[in-house]
Every structure is written in structure tokens, then in C-alpha cells.
């Protein structure tokens, strides 16, 4: 029997009150709300599971609801989309089916194949769901305002008093679970003497820092889309607050991806005021300021500073996010680590070398992989002694589906991206088109920088959600 912690009672009560308040809304409102809430809360409920069976049941409930809602909208129009894809790409479809059959034959434990298929082909159905249901701005705005306020409340309590939060809300969490939620940043050892401060990450209760950071990326994209749609101050204010929380959370690539969206907003709002002259002045000024600060942080990288500097959390956050990856690239002791941008690429190279040369891999495995599901998240639940051999998403793809599988995945994603951009072009909005292009790049950037993302269900859900929103909301605006 599951014993809920106080945070789960809080979330459940808030959700029930929200549903009661909106009982007269159309059924599509409840479909959107239910699927979004389930994915938003799925990882926090996962911590309740004391064994594998309960863990799988909790995931299964969430996924059953999503699949149920998708089946409701399976219609002639959707079937025609698949038939049209087949007619235009018959050879590709046939080769893909042959590949899947070969990949299945390779696996010794065939059950793993069906577990792994979930991660590759189930979540994109979210996009189909969004494309088929009818919803308007007011409905989706109300849902996300509710979620935004819940998220902001949880973050704020953690930041104000983390001990109060743990004692009050996480009453049913074990010490090990709590420790996995709050991590201490490991900064460059050369500046971590007895006076140095470590910074606690505040990744919220929704999962550990890595996965939540990627969730933050697609969730922040939704904030930007909603702001761009109607220019409501609520989304601008919340977006800025959320961005500050992302800064505190200290994930570099989340910062890079979310910053690209902020730059879009800035450009869209001030492009008419930016002449070549003042644009050049701004760029030169920023370069000079960055140069001076780089000199300081380059020295900070190699030397121990006094207690006042090392205990300044603001300085440490700026150093860790904006300077350590660059200065570490010139540091022989850290250039191959995750602290350096170059190190990220070298980690991919080392894992690829380990996959291809250190394990005596056969040609068939290089081409067709070792089988879908042999390195998946669900396999970790199915096989208790299973441990990941690779952390890099690109290498994991190669291990499971091989070179041919990656080519197939990239073709499907390029086809999907072309479809999305074609739909957005019809709206005749350059800004929506630009947003779509940036968001579509997110998985590619994460893949080639060595970050995990495709096993992160929360990221996947809100990524497809954000793409669907760009199309649906822009069409809705056009019809006003």
C-alpha cells in the first residue's frame, strides 16, 4: 500500500479543486489537463514506489490515460496521414520494417524489445493527440497558469527554507531519496579550500537535477510560446522568475537553450529600434565587459580566493555556468571532464571508442545494434542487476539500434520537422517560425553534446506539447 507524503496530498487536493472549478469546461479541456498533470507529476509519484512492481504500476497508470485519450482521436484523418506517408516513402517504410525485424532477432531476451519500443515510438503520439483535439487559448492558458503557480510555489518554499520544506512536505521520503533530489555542486577543486562554499542545487521534487533541467528547457519553451501569443505580463514575469531558478539550478545546456528563446523575445520586441550603429555598440560593450570578467574568473579558476569571494554564491553560480566550461578547456587537468565544453565532446569520443573497439563488437551490431530495449530505462526496472554502460544518448542509440537505426530515426525526425515548419509557414508569422526552428533544434543539441534526453519522459512530453502548441495556438489566433 502506498503512503503518500504531504507534498502529494497538497498536489492532489490542488488538482481536485481545480477540476471542480472547471467542471463545465468541454471534454477536450479535461483531456489536456489530465495528460499534462499526469506527466507533470509522474516523477514525484515515482519516488513513492518501494519496489519495482509499484514503480511500473505508477508509470502504467499515467501511460494508460495518455494512450486512452489518443485512441479516442484515432480517426480516418489520422489513418490517411499514415497512408500518405507510406505512399510517399514506400521503400523507407519497407526497409524500416526489415530493420526492426533484424533488430528483434538479435536480442537474446525478446521481452526487452517490447519494453524498449515504448521509449522510441510511444511518446511522439502525444503530438498526434495535440494535433487532433480542439482547444483554445483561454483553456490551455488556464491549465498552464495553474501548473506555473504550483511549480513556482514549490521552488520558492525550497529556496526560502529547505529544512522546513523537507520536514513539512517530504515526510514519507527516505534520506536516500532526499539526497538524490538535492545535490551539491562540485566546483573546481583548486578553489575549494576550507573557505569555499558549495552551492546546493534546487531541482524541485520532480526528479534529479539532470532530468529536471531538460524538463525545464521544454517547459520554459511553453512559457515563451504563451507570452508570444498574447503578450500577457503574467507569462513575462513568470518567465523571468523561472529563468532565475534555472540559473540557480546551474545546468549549462539548459541555460544555453533557454537563453536562445530569451534572445528571440528580445529581438522580436526591439528589432525595430536596433540600428547597425547601436547594435554594434551593444556587441562591443558586452564583449569588453565579458573580457574583463573573464580575466577575473580565469584567475579565480587557478587560485584560491579569500572567504568573502569563495562564499559568494552569486559569483560561484556565474563562474560555474559561464566561465568554468571555457577556462577548463585550457586546463590540462580538466579538459577531458564534463566541466569543459570540449570535455563533453571528448566524452562522446571515449564512449564511442569503448563501444566499438573495447567490446569486440561485430559488424552486425554496428549496423543493426544490440536490440531495442537492451539499454533502456524500463530495462533497469525489469532487470534488477542491470547497470548502464553508457550515459551518452548518441552512444546509447548506437548501442541499441546501430548506424542504420540512427539513419532511420534522423529521417523520421527530419520528416516530422519539415511537417511542423510547413504548418507554421501557413500562419505567415516569422516569429512563430523562428520559435519552431529553435525548439526543433533542442533534441539535436542535447544529443550531440552528450546529454540524456530521449529517456526523459517529462522532457519528451513537454517538447512535443510545445511544438503542438505553436501550431494550434497560431492557427487559433489566425481565426480570431
URKAFEN-V664854 format. One record per residue. RES is the residue in one letter. OMEGA is omega in whole degrees, 0 to 359 (* if undefined). NEAR is the number of other C-alpha atoms within 12 Angstrom. D_LAST is the distance of its C-alpha to the last C-alpha in whole Angstrom. Layout:
res->(RES:RES)
omega->(OMEGA:OMEGA)
near->(NEAR:NEAR)
d_last->(D_LAST:D_LAST)
//
This chain:
res->(X:X:X:X:X:X:X:X:X:X:X:X:X:X:X:X:X:X:X:X:X:X:X:X:X:X:X:X:X:X:X:X:X:X:X:X:X:X:X:X:X:X:X:X:X:X:X:X:X:X:X:X:X:X:X:X:X:X:X:X:X:X:X:X:X:X:X:X:X:X:X:X:X:X:X:X:X:X:X:X:X:X:X:X:X:X:X:X:X:X:X:X:X:X:X:X:X:X:X:X:X:X:X:X:X:X:X:X:X:X:X:X:X:X:X:X:X:X:X:X:X:X:X:X:X:X:X:X:X:X:X:X:X:X:X:X:X:X:X:X:X:X:X:X:X:X:X:X:X:X:X:X:X:X:X:X:X:X:X:X:X:X:X:X:X:X:X:X:X:X:X:X:X:X:X:X:X:X:X:X:X:X:X:X:X:X:X:X:X:X:X:X:X:X:X:X:X:X:X:X:X:X:X:X:X:X:X:X:X:X:X:X:X:X:X:X:X:X:X:X:X:X:X:X:X:X:X:X:X:X:X:X:X:X:X:X:X:X:X:X:X:X:X:X:X:X:X:X:X:X:X:X:X:X:X:X:X:X:X:X:X:X:X:X:X:X:X:X:X:X:X:X:X:X:X:X:X:X:X:X:X:X:X:X:X:X:X:X:X:X:X:X:X:X:X:X:X:X:X:X:X:X:X:X:X:X:X:X:X:X:X:X:X:X:X:X:X:X:X:X:X:X:X:X:X:X:X:X:X:X:X:X:X:X:X:X:X:X:X:X:X:X:X:X:X:X:X:X:X:X:X:X:X:X:X:X:X:X:X:X:X:X:X:X:X:X:X:X:X:X:X:X:X:X:X:X:X:X:X:X:X:X:X:X:X:X:X:X:X:X:X:X:X:X:X:X:X:X:X:X:X:X:X:X:X:X:X:X:X:X:X:X:X:X:X:X:X:X:X:X:X:X:X:X:X:X:X:X:X:X:X:X:X:X:X:X:X:X:X:X:X:X:X:X:X:X:X:X:X:X:X:X:X:X:X:X:X:X:X:X:X:X:X:X:X:X:X:X:X:X:X:X:X:X:X:X:X:X:X:X)
omega->(181:176:185:172:185:180:181:174:179:181:181:180:179:180:179:178:179:179:180:180:186:183:184:180:178:183:179:177:182:177:178:183:183:182:181:181:181:180:180:184:191:184:177:177:179:181:179:187:179:177:186:183:180:179:181:179:180:176:183:179:179:185:177:180:180:180:179:180:178:181:178:186:174:184:183:181:179:179:178:177:179:179:179:178:180:181:181:186:185:182:180:181:181:179:179:178:177:179:181:179:180:180:179:181:183:186:175:178:187:182:179:181:183:174:183:180:179:186:184:193:184:186:178:177:175:181:178:178:182:181:186:181:179:175:180:185:185:181:183:178:181:179:186:174:177:181:180:182:176:181:181:179:181:178:186:180:179:183:182:182:184:179:176:181:181:183:186:189:186:185:183:180:177:178:179:179:180:179:179:180:181:182:174:181:179:180:181:182:184:178:181:174:184:181:188:176:168:179:175:172:177:185:181:183:191:169:180:192:184:183:180:181:179:173:179:183:182:178:177:176:178:177:182:180:180:177:181:184:186:177:177:181:180:183:177:180:181:179:179:177:181:179:176:179:176:176:180:182:168:171:188:185:171:177:181:184:179:178:179:177:177:178:177:180:179:181:182:183:186:184:180:182:183:174:179:184:183:175:179:179:180:181:181:179:179:179:179:179:180:180:179:181:178:178:180:185:175:175:179:182:187:186:175:180:181:187:183:180:184:179:178:186:178:179:181:179:179:179:185:186:191:186:183:179:181:181:178:179:179:182:184:182:186:185:181:182:180:178:185:173:178:179:178:180:180:177:176:181:182:180:176:178:179:181:189:189:187:185:177:185:178:181:181:179:176:182:188:180:180:178:177:179:183:178:188:179:181:177:179:177:183:179:188:182:182:176:180:174:183:178:186:183:181:181:177:175:180:181:186:188:175:183:181:179:179:177:179:181:181:178:180:181:177:177:178:181:178:178:181:182:177:179:182:179:179:181:181:177:181:182:177:178:179:178:181:180:181:182:178:179:185:181:180:180:180:181:186:174:172:181:174:175:189:175:180:187:179:177:182:183:183:173:178:178:182:178:178:181:180:182:186:183:180:176:180:180:181:184:180:*)
near->(9:19:18:23:26:22:33:30:20:20:31:21:15:19:26:18:14:26:25:13:15:20:15:13:22:18:19:27:31:32:32:41:36:31:32:38:36:34:38:39:35:34:31:37:38:34:36:35:27:21:17:20:19:20:25:28:21:27:31:22:21:29:28:20:25:34:24:20:29:29:19:18:25:22:16:12:14:22:15:13:19:18:15:15:19:18:14:14:18:15:14:22:22:16:18:25:17:18:30:30:20:25:37:30:22:28:26:15:21:21:20:31:33:25:28:35:29:26:32:32:20:26:30:31:29:38:34:35:35:39:32:28:29:25:32:29:29:18:25:37:28:26:34:37:27:28:30:31:23:29:30:27:24:32:28:24:23:29:25:14:16:25:16:16:26:29:20:21:26:33:22:26:31:18:15:12:24:29:22:24:32:29:23:20:28:22:34:35:22:24:30:26:18:15:17:28:28:26:29:26:34:39:41:44:42:41:34:30:32:36:32:39:41:45:45:48:48:42:42:43:45:43:43:45:43:40:34:35:33:20:18:19:16:24:29:25:20:30:36:24:23:38:34:28:34:38:34:36:38:39:39:36:38:41:33:27:34:39:29:26:38:29:21:29:29:19:19:23:16:14:16:12:13:17:13:12:11:15:17:13:14:15:15:14:14:15:14:14:14:19:15:15:19:23:18:22:33:29:20:31:33:24:19:23:25:17:16:15:23:30:22:19:24:21:27:34:34:29:38:36:31:29:33:41:33:27:31:35:25:22:23:15:19:28:24:23:25:31:37:32:31:26:28:32:28:24:30:31:23:22:27:29:19:21:30:24:15:12:15:13:21:18:15:25:31:29:27:34:37:39:40:44:39:40:37:38:33:33:31:23:28:26:20:14:9:16:17:22:20:28:30:34:35:37:37:40:45:38:41:40:42:35:27:29:37:29:21:30:27:19:18:22:21:19:19:24:28:18:24:33:30:19:26:30:23:18:23:18:25:18:29:41:29:28:43:40:30:34:42:34:25:39:36:25:25:32:29:26:31:35:35:36:41:38:37:37:39:39:41:39:43:39:39:39:43:42:45:42:48:44:39:35:37:35:26:20:23:17:11:9)
d_last->(50:47:48:45:45:43:40:39:40:38:35:35:35:32:30:32:31:27:27:29:26:23:25:23:20:19:22:19:19:23:23:21:23:27:27:25:28:31:30:30:33:35:38:39:40:42:44:45:47:50:51:49:49:47:45:44:43:41:39:39:37:34:34:35:32:30:32:31:27:27:30:27:25:28:27:27:25:26:29:28:27:31:32:31:32:35:35:35:37:40:42:40:39:43:44:42:44:47:46:45:48:51:49:50:53:54:53:56:54:52:50:49:47:45:44:43:41:38:38:37:35:34:31:29:28:26:23:24:23:20:19:19:18:15:13:10:11:13:15:16:16:19:21:21:22:25:26:26:28:30:31:31:34:36:36:37:40:41:41:43:46:46:49:47:44:47:49:47:44:46:49:49:48:52:53:52:48:48:50:47:44:46:47:49:49:52:52:54:58:59:58:58:61:62:60:57:54:52:48:47:44:41:39:38:39:37:39:42:41:40:38:36:36:34:32:31:30:27:26:26:23:21:21:21:17:16:17:16:12:12:16:17:21:22:21:23:26:26:26:29:31:30:31:34:35:35:37:40:39:41:39:39:37:35:35:35:31:30:31:29:26:27:28:25:23:26:26:22:23:26:26:26:29:31:34:36:39:37:36:39:41:38:39:43:43:41:44:47:46:45:49:50:49:50:53:53:52:54:57:55:55:59:60:60:59:60:59:57:55:55:54:51:48:45:48:48:44:44:47:46:43:43:47:49:47:48:51:52:52:55:57:59:59:55:54:54:52:49:49:49:46:49:50:47:47:51:50:48:51:54:52:52:55:56:54:56:59:60:60:61:58:59:57:55:54:53:51:50:50:52:49:46:46:49:48:45:44:44:48:49:48:50:53:54:56:54:53:51:53:50:47:45:42:43:47:46:44:47:49:47:46:48:47:46:43:42:41:40:37:36:36:33:32:31:30:27:26:26:24:21:22:21:18:17:18:16:13:15:15:19:18:17:19:22:21:21:25:26:25:27:30:31:33:35:36:37:39:41:41:43:41:40:36:36:38:36:34:32:31:30:28:26:26:24:22:21:21:19:16:16:15:13:11:10:9:7:5:6:4:0)
//
